[in-house]
Amino acid sequence: MLSLLEDDDRFGFIIIDGNGVLFATLQGNNKEIIQRMPVQLPKKHGRGGQSAVRFARLREEKRHAYVVKCCEMAKQHFVTSDGAKANCRGLVIGGSADLKFVMQGSDHFDVRLKNIIIATVDVSYGMD
């Protein structure tokens, strides 16, 4: 049986949306899910009894904290333990919402990882 991918290079994948984040690697035919973290971010609709401005601020704070956490996790998974370089040849970021662009543009996203991004993909069905 012929191998579909004859490549020994390791590629990292980050799938991020409002329901959670998934970190995975692909090396040859071997795929491995490193970590999956579900999250429940507040939706845009308002709630009775709360000011719209306050609700929007709380939503943005939770979203920002989620992106920062995802950036830290990406660094943990895809940068070598000595911190010298990325441990994969390329990185693909995907997701169903704009969070993939927010994460990629964040100051918290490691520069070593920004340099190896090979694609940003829109995944219409999220990480399920």
C-alpha angles and dihedrals in degrees: 000000000000119000114242093215117035092183125118093192117111120229127194127217129199118187111187133174140137092287099054148296132269127198118197142157134215123202116169105312093336116102122182131186105218100184140347121197121184120207137184110215118184115258124237096254118103128243126225115260096023127099113249092229093051092047092049091049092050090048092051092047092053092046091050092049089050092051092048090050091049091050091052091049091049090054090049093052103037106032120075117254092249088054094233100122147338115290095220134058097231141006128218119197119196141165146136099253138043091271090096089062093042090052093045092050095043120117087225093061108100116252091223088060094044088057094057099046106127099174144007109207133191108228108193096198102045123222100321 
